[in-house]
Amino acid sequence: MKTGKILGLTAGALAVAHGLPALTSLGPVRPLVAPRLSGPGDPGHVALTFDDGPDPASTPKFLAELEKTGTKATFFLLGQMLLKAPELGRELVAAGHEVAVHGWAHRPLLIRSPRATRDDVRRARDLIASVTGQQPRWYRPPYGVLNSAALYAARENDLRTVLWTHWGQDWTARATADSVLRTVTRAPLAGGTVLLHDSDCTSAPQAWRSTLGALPRLLDLCAEQGLKVGPLREHGLVA
């Protein structure tokens, strides 16, 4: 076989290996190719997680709603957002919530180099730890799109990658409180990890209002089913 062809096949194989984990972004595929990454846990528990904050325009409203029932959650923070609102990051921790890493910038990792990915994760982790005083334990990539560089960066920074089993599709302009709740509850909630958004920094303007409207009804539903809602640290994630 000619050298050029060998090099071409090798490059192709490396590209596939680099991008193959991105299949985890496909909801129906994820449980089949990476069930552990989806965040299944204690069947009596639901992990409540929020992405894209902290956002002074919306995150305080979620904190107030969660405070009504004493519910704690995990907030996957963006470094760029935390840099603008460090006091809000500290408020999250002071209220008993858990903070985690969503990266520095909300950009798809498949268009970034391995070095840029590693820098993105490290910068976000370091800022979250220094600003909030809480060492993050979890990592969720933007859009749920993984690659080998992101998985390595997470391990390098002592972070466990967690995606989700349920989401509300709450980032679109078409979303309503009813649609968010209906989408989240399409599958049984027991043992699930729920993805919602407390910011519209990467979503349709004001999309967070639909999420906020669905939140108390979601918490009520979990209570009716005898499910405890809390952060990932209490979820008993499958090893």
C-alpha positions in Angstrom: 0.0 0.0 0.0 1.4 3.4 -0.9 2.6 5.6 1.9 0.1 8.4 1.1 -2.8 6.0 1.3 -1.5 4.6 4.6 -1.2 8.1 6.0 -4.7 9.0 4.8 -6.2 6.0 6.5 -4.3 6.7 9.7 -5.5 10.3 9.7 -9.1 9.1 9.1 -8.9 6.6 11.9 -7.6 9.2 14.3 -10.3 11.7 13.3 -13.0 9.0 14.0 -11.4 8.2 17.3 -11.3 11.9 18.2 -14.9 12.6 17.3 -16.6 9.3 18.1 -17.6 10.3 21.6 -19.7 13.1 20.0 -22.4 10.5 19.5 -23.2 11.1 23.1 -24.9 14.3 22.1 -27.6 12.3 20.3 -30.3 11.5 22.9 -31.5 8.1 21.6 -28.0 6.9 21.0 -26.4 8.0 24.3 -27.8 5.3 26.6 -26.6 2.7 24.1 -23.0 3.9 23.5 -22.3 5.5 26.9 -24.9 4.7 29.5 -22.7 5.8 32.4 -22.2 9.3 30.9 -25.9 9.9 31.0 -26.0 10.2 34.8 -28.2 7.3 36.0 -28.3 7.1 39.7 -30.3 6.2 42.8 -33.8 5.1 41.7 -35.3 7.1 44.5 -33.5 10.3 43.5 -33.6 12.8 40.7 -30.5 14.9 40.0 -31.5 18.5 39.1 -28.9 20.3 37.0 -28.8 23.7 35.3 -26.4 24.9 32.5 -25.0 28.2 31.2 -25.0 30.4 34.3 -24.5 32.2 36.4 -26.6 34.9 34.9 -27.7 38.0 37.0 -30.8 38.4 34.9 -32.2 35.0 35.7 -30.2 32.8 38.1 -31.4 34.6 41.2 -35.0 33.8 40.3 -34.1 30.1 40.1 -32.4 30.4 43.5 -35.6 32.0 44.9 -37.8 29.2 43.5 -35.6 26.4 44.8 -35.4 28.1 48.2 -39.2 27.7 48.5 -38.9 23.9 48.8 -35.3 23.8 50.1 -34.2 22.0 46.9 -30.5 22.0 46.0 -29.2 21.5 42.5 -26.0 21.3 40.5 -25.2 24.4 38.4 -22.8 23.8 35.5 -21.1 27.2 35.1 -19.4 28.9 32.2 -16.2 30.6 33.1 -17.0 33.6 31.0 -20.3 34.0 32.8 -18.8 33.6 36.3 -16.1 36.1 35.5 -18.9 38.7 35.0 -20.8 37.7 38.1 -18.5 36.2 40.7 -20.7 37.2 43.6 -23.5 35.2 42.1 -21.2 32.1 42.0 -20.5 32.6 45.6 -24.2 33.0 46.3 -24.9 29.6 44.7 -22.5 27.9 47.1 -23.6 29.8 50.1 -27.2 28.6 49.4 -26.0 25.0 49.5 -25.9 24.3 45.8 -23.2 22.5 43.9 -21.1 24.1 41.2 -19.6 22.2 38.2 -17.7 22.9 35.0 -19.5 23.6 31.7 -16.3 25.1 30.2 -15.0 28.5 29.7 -16.8 29.4 26.5 -19.9 27.8 25.1 -18.4 26.6 21.8 -18.6 23.1 20.2 -15.5 21.1 21.1 -15.3 19.4 17.7 -14.1 22.6 16.1 -11.5 23.2 18.8 -8.0 21.8 19.0 -7.1 19.4 21.8 -4.9 22.1 23.5 -7.7 24.7 23.3 -10.1 22.1 24.8 -7.7 21.4 27.7 -7.2 25.1 28.3 -11.0 25.7 28.3 -11.7 23.1 30.9 -8.7 24.0 33.1 -9.5 27.7 33.1 -13.1 27.2 34.0 -12.3 24.7 36.8 -9.6 27.0 38.3 -11.9 30.0 38.2 -14.9 28.2 39.7 -12.7 26.8 42.5 -11.0 30.2 43.3 -14.2 32.3 43.1 -16.7 30.0 44.9 -14.3 28.1 47.3 -15.8 24.8 46.1 -13.7 22.4 44.1 -15.9 21.2 41.2 -16.3 17.5 40.7 -18.3 17.3 37.5 -17.9 18.3 33.8 -20.5 18.7 31.1 -19.3 19.9 27.6 -21.2 22.5 25.7 -24.1 21.0 23.7 -23.3 17.6 25.3 -20.8 17.1 22.5 -17.7 15.2 23.6 -14.5 14.2 22.0 -11.4 12.4 23.2 -9.7 15.6 24.1 -12.6 16.6 26.3 -12.6 13.3 28.1 -8.9 13.5 28.7 -9.1 17.1 29.9 -11.8 16.1 32.4 -9.8 13.3 33.8 -6.7 15.5 33.9 -8.6 18.0 36.1 -10.1 15.4 38.4 -13.6 15.9 36.9 -16.2 13.2 36.1 -18.1 13.8 32.8 -21.9 13.7 33.3 -24.4 14.5 30.6 -28.2 13.8 31.2 -31.0 11.3 30.9 -33.8 13.9 30.7 -33.9 17.4 29.2 -36.6 20.1 28.7 -35.6 21.4 25.3 -36.0 24.7 27.1 -33.6 26.8 25.0 -35.9 27.4 22.0 -38.2 30.3 21.3 -41.0 27.8 21.0 -40.6 26.5 24.5 -43.3 27.0 27.1 -43.6 25.9 30.7 -46.0 23.2 29.5 -43.6 22.0 26.8 -40.6 21.9 29.1 -42.5 19.8 31.7 -43.9 17.5 29.1 -40.5 16.9 27.5 -38.7 16.3 30.8 -41.3 13.8 31.9 -41.5 11.7 28.6 -39.6 9.0 30.4 -39.8 8.0 34.1 -37.8 10.4 36.2 -36.6 7.9 38.9 -32.9 7.8 39.0 -32.5 10.4 36.2 -30.4 13.4 35.7 -32.4 16.4 34.4 -30.8 19.1 32.3 -32.4 22.6 32.3 -31.0 26.1 31.7 -30.9 29.0 34.2 -29.6 31.4 31.5 -30.4 32.3 28.0 -26.8 33.4 27.1 -26.8 30.6 24.4 -30.6 30.2 24.1 -33.5 32.2 22.6 -34.0 35.5 24.5 -36.0 35.0 27.6 -36.2 31.2 27.1 -35.3 30.8 30.8 -38.8 32.0 31.7 -40.3 28.8 30.4 -37.9 26.8 32.5 -38.7 28.8 35.6 -42.4 28.3 35.0 -42.0 24.5 34.7 -39.7 24.2 37.7 -42.3 24.2 40.6 -44.5 21.8 38.8 -41.6 19.5 38.2 -40.7 19.5 41.8 -44.3 18.9 42.8 -44.4 15.9 40.4 -41.3 14.4 41.9 -42.7 14.8 45.4 -45.9 13.1 44.4 -43.9 10.2 43.1 -41.9 10.0 46.3 -38.6 11.0 44.6 -36.0 13.2 46.3 -34.6 16.0 44.1 -31.0 17.1 44.7 -27.6 17.8 43.3 -25.3 15.2 41.6 -23.3 14.8 44.7 -26.3 13.1 46.3 -27.3 11.1 43.2 -25.3 7.9 43.8 -24.1 7.9 40.2 -23.5 4.4 38.7 -19.8 3.7 38.8 
